[in-house]
Amino acid sequence: MGKILAGKTSDIPTGEMIKVSEDGKEILVANVDGNYYAMDDTCTHQGASLSEGTLEGSTVTCPWHGSTWDCKTGKLIAFASQLKDLASYKVIVESGSIYVET
């Protein structure tokens, strides 16, 4: 298990999300009301970067075809067909820095 530095808390304002990449893994990190969550960034439908979509509450919407995901769990909320859930990761905030455990 590794630990990736995602950035400072000031880098991700409430209601925003970013993508971090490490060792070929792309992870979305979202700030939901001051709490940080992380999940895989790649949509399992056709590979869109979910961090380029929108975040409303804890719901991430894919920018390509509108699938919706819960950034707290990585689980699919809705899409026209069943998609594989995404991996979610533990987020640790230490001294204003955000880390993702992979």
C-alpha positions as CSV (number, residue, x, y, z in Angstrom):
1,M,0.0,0.0,0.0
2,G,1.4,3.4,-1.0
3,K,0.6,7.0,-0.2
4,I,0.2,9.6,-2.9
5,L,0.4,13.3,-2.3
6,A,-2.7,14.8,-4.0
7,G,-1.9,18.4,-3.0
8,K,-2.8,21.0,-0.4
9,T,-6.3,21.5,1.0
10,S,-6.2,24.9,-0.6
11,D,-5.7,23.3,-4.0
12,I,-9.2,21.7,-3.9
13,P,-12.0,24.1,-2.8
14,T,-15.3,22.8,-1.6
15,G,-17.3,21.4,-4.5
16,E,-14.2,20.9,-6.7
17,M,-12.2,17.8,-7.8
18,I,-8.8,17.2,-9.3
19,K,-7.0,14.2,-10.9
20,V,-3.8,12.9,-9.6
21,S,-1.6,10.4,-11.4
22,E,1.0,8.1,-10.0
23,D,2.5,4.9,-11.4
24,G,0.0,4.8,-14.2
25,K,-3.0,5.1,-11.9
26,E,-5.3,8.0,-12.3
27,I,-7.3,9.0,-9.2
28,L,-10.0,11.6,-8.7
29,V,-9.9,13.5,-5.4
30,A,-13.0,15.5,-4.5
31,N,-13.8,18.0,-1.7
32,V,-17.4,17.5,-0.5
33,D,-18.2,20.1,2.2
34,G,-14.7,20.0,3.5
35,N,-14.3,16.2,3.5
36,Y,-12.0,14.7,0.9
37,Y,-12.8,11.5,-1.1
38,A,-10.9,9.6,-3.7
39,M,-11.8,7.0,-6.4
40,D,-10.6,5.9,-9.8
41,D,-10.8,8.7,-12.3
42,T,-11.6,6.6,-15.4
43,C,-15.2,5.9,-16.3
44,T,-15.7,2.2,-16.9
45,H,-18.0,2.9,-19.9
46,Q,-15.6,4.3,-22.5
47,G,-12.7,5.6,-20.5
48,A,-13.5,9.3,-19.9
49,S,-11.7,11.2,-17.2
50,L,-14.4,11.8,-14.6
51,S,-12.5,14.7,-13.1
52,E,-13.4,16.6,-16.3
53,G,-17.1,16.1,-15.4
54,T,-19.1,17.8,-12.8
55,L,-19.5,17.4,-9.0
56,E,-22.8,18.1,-7.2
57,G,-22.8,17.0,-3.6
58,S,-21.0,13.7,-3.7
59,T,-22.2,12.8,-7.2
60,V,-19.7,12.9,-10.1
61,T,-21.2,13.0,-13.6
62,C,-19.1,11.7,-16.5
63,P,-18.5,14.4,-19.1
64,W,-19.0,12.0,-22.1
65,H,-22.2,10.1,-21.5
66,G,-23.6,11.2,-18.2
67,S,-23.0,8.2,-16.0
68,T,-23.2,9.2,-12.3
69,W,-20.9,8.0,-9.5
70,D,-20.8,8.4,-5.7
71,C,-17.3,9.8,-5.0
72,K,-17.5,8.6,-1.4
73,T,-17.7,4.9,-2.4
74,G,-16.9,4.7,-6.2
75,K,-20.3,3.0,-6.8
76,L,-22.3,3.7,-9.9
77,I,-25.4,5.7,-9.2
78,A,-27.1,5.7,-12.6
79,F,-26.5,4.9,-16.3
80,A,-28.4,3.3,-19.1
81,S,-26.5,0.0,-18.6
82,Q,-24.8,-1.6,-15.7
83,L,-21.2,-0.6,-15.3
84,K,-18.5,-1.8,-13.0
85,D,-18.1,0.1,-9.8
86,L,-14.8,2.1,-9.3
87,A,-12.2,1.6,-6.6
88,S,-12.4,4.1,-3.8
89,Y,-9.4,5.0,-1.6
90,K,-8.8,6.2,1.9
91,V,-7.9,9.9,2.1
92,I,-5.7,11.3,4.9
93,V,-5.3,15.1,5.6
94,E,-2.1,15.9,7.5
95,S,-0.9,19.5,8.2
96,G,-2.9,20.9,5.2
97,S,-1.7,18.2,2.8
98,I,-4.0,15.6,1.2
99,Y,-2.8,12.0,0.8
100,V,-4.5,9.1,-0.9
101,E,-3.7,5.6,0.2
102,T,-3.5,3.2,-2.8
